[in-house]
């Protein structure tokens, strides 16, 4: 199983809609007032763009990202660990 789950958490009700609509370049229907959004990626490296974009824009959007590889414990994604998480997924699934 190669599933990677990305969960986004926000303290503001419209923050997730704003970020995801810009990221996907189309309106994304996150439940009104939602503080959490999750997506399961069947190809692990497909999640890299989302988490990288979020980290690159962490001053604009106050959203936290959690990553769960193969449904194991979730890890908070940060500027400090994003490169290591990407390397982990690459070597685990593609090397």
C-alpha positions as CSV (number, residue, x, y, z in Angstrom):
1,X,0.0,0.0,0.0
2,X,1.4,3.4,-1.0
3,X,-1.2,5.7,0.4
4,X,-0.2,9.1,1.7
5,X,-2.8,11.1,3.6
6,X,-2.5,14.8,3.8
7,X,-4.6,16.6,6.4
8,X,-4.9,20.3,6.5
9,X,-6.0,22.1,9.7
10,X,-7.0,25.7,10.1
11,X,-8.2,27.9,12.9
12,X,-10.2,30.2,10.5
13,X,-13.3,28.8,8.9
14,X,-12.6,30.2,5.4
15,X,-8.9,29.6,5.3
16,X,-9.0,26.1,3.8
17,X,-11.4,27.2,1.0
18,X,-9.1,30.2,0.2
19,X,-5.9,28.1,0.1
20,X,-7.3,25.1,-1.8
21,X,-9.1,27.2,-4.4
22,X,-5.9,29.0,-5.2
23,X,-3.9,25.8,-5.1
24,X,-6.2,23.9,-7.5
25,X,-7.0,27.1,-9.5
26,X,-10.7,26.5,-9.2
27,X,-13.4,26.7,-6.6
28,X,-13.1,23.9,-4.0
29,X,-16.1,23.1,-2.0
30,X,-14.9,22.5,1.5
31,X,-17.8,22.4,3.9
32,X,-18.7,25.9,5.1
33,X,-16.9,26.5,8.4
34,X,-14.7,23.4,8.1
35,X,-11.5,23.5,10.0
36,X,-10.1,20.2,8.5
37,X,-9.6,18.8,5.0
38,X,-8.0,15.5,4.0
39,X,-6.9,13.9,0.8
40,X,-5.5,10.4,0.2
41,X,-2.9,10.2,-2.5
42,X,-2.3,6.9,-4.2
43,X,1.0,8.1,-5.7
44,X,3.0,9.5,-2.7
45,X,5.0,12.1,-4.6
46,X,1.8,13.7,-5.9
47,X,1.3,15.1,-2.4
48,X,4.6,16.9,-2.6
49,X,3.3,19.9,-4.6
50,X,0.5,20.5,-2.1
51,X,2.6,20.4,1.0
52,X,5.4,22.4,-0.6
53,X,3.0,25.1,-1.8
54,X,1.5,25.3,1.7
55,X,4.9,25.6,3.4
56,X,6.0,28.2,0.8
57,X,2.9,30.3,1.7
58,X,2.9,29.8,5.4
59,X,2.9,33.5,6.0
60,X,-0.3,34.0,3.9
61,X,-2.2,31.0,5.2
62,X,-2.2,29.9,8.8
63,X,-2.8,26.3,8.0
64,X,-1.0,23.2,9.5
65,X,-0.4,20.1,7.5
66,X,-0.1,16.6,8.7
67,X,1.2,13.7,6.7
68,X,0.4,10.0,7.3
69,X,2.4,7.5,5.3
70,X,0.6,4.1,4.8
71,X,-1.9,5.0,7.6
72,X,0.8,5.2,10.3
73,X,1.2,8.0,12.7
74,X,0.7,11.5,11.5
75,X,3.7,13.9,11.3
76,X,3.3,17.7,11.3
77,X,4.9,19.1,8.2
78,X,7.2,22.1,8.8
79,X,9.9,24.1,7.0
80,X,12.4,22.1,9.1
81,X,11.3,18.6,8.1
82,X,9.7,18.9,4.6
83,X,12.8,18.0,2.8
84,X,13.3,14.9,4.9
85,X,9.7,13.9,4.4
86,X,10.0,14.2,0.6
87,X,13.2,12.1,0.7
88,X,11.6,9.5,2.9
89,X,8.7,9.1,0.4
90,X,11.1,9.0,-2.6
91,X,13.4,6.4,-1.1
92,X,10.5,4.3,0.3
93,X,8.5,4.1,-2.9
94,X,10.7,4.9,-5.9
95,X,14.3,4.1,-5.2
